[in-house]
Amino acid sequence: MARPRNFDEDSVLDAVAEAFWTHGYEGTSTRDLVQYTGLTQPSLYNAFGDKRALFLRALDHYLEHTLRERIQRLESSMTPDRAITAFFREIVERSVSDEHRRGCMLVNAALGASPEDDEFRKLIAEEIALMRAFFERCMKAGLKSGVIERVMSADAAATSLLAVLLGVRVLARVDPKPALLSNAVGPTLAMLKLPPLGLTASKR
């Protein structure tokens, strides 16, 4: 009979995600995972598997509470044009407020993925496709309802927005200044006749 776990799984995955997000997959040691979670290595690996399995669980947990939550919340509560702009606004604001300049755990994983790890690359591609699908749904809905003016096809616009998003996520790791990130997003929003970011003043 399996022994019951004496820890909260969500809290542990929060800590594991924090470790991998801060140090990257290769840069995160077993000692780091033990330090961040307060659990022993046997406890961690018995509960979640090896380091790779633990990383995948932590990445899924991170995405569920960031990307997926954001898409569902914005898409269900805003008009399509405002949902797209709000998505970018939250990304920029979170990037600026992150003193550790961690960027996005998913994009970081994509940049560090081994060309030989087809399973891992497929998982990342699926999550990136989720972001593009959000943009495309919003564009299609906005064009249909008339809140978005037709400048290009929803398909082309979604690809352009995804490219900007990935670029902003990389910039956020090296120079997360509000003006820089806003200027990276603003022209594309303007070109697509979407609402401006309208960011508030920041200390950084």
FENLIN-V803679 format. One record per run of one state. SS is the DSSP state (helix for helix, strand for strand, loop for the rest). FROM is the first residue (numbers start at 0). TO is the last residue. If there is no record, write none. Layout:
ss:from:to
SS:FROM:TO
SS:FROM:TO
//
This chain:
ss:from:to
loop:0:7
helix:8:22
loop:23:28
helix:29:36
loop:37:39
helix:40:47
loop:48:49
helix:50:64
loop:65:65
helix:66:76
loop:77:78
helix:79:96
loop:97:103
helix:104:111
loop:112:116
helix:117:144
loop:145:152
helix:153:173
loop:174:176
helix:177:190
loop:191:203
//
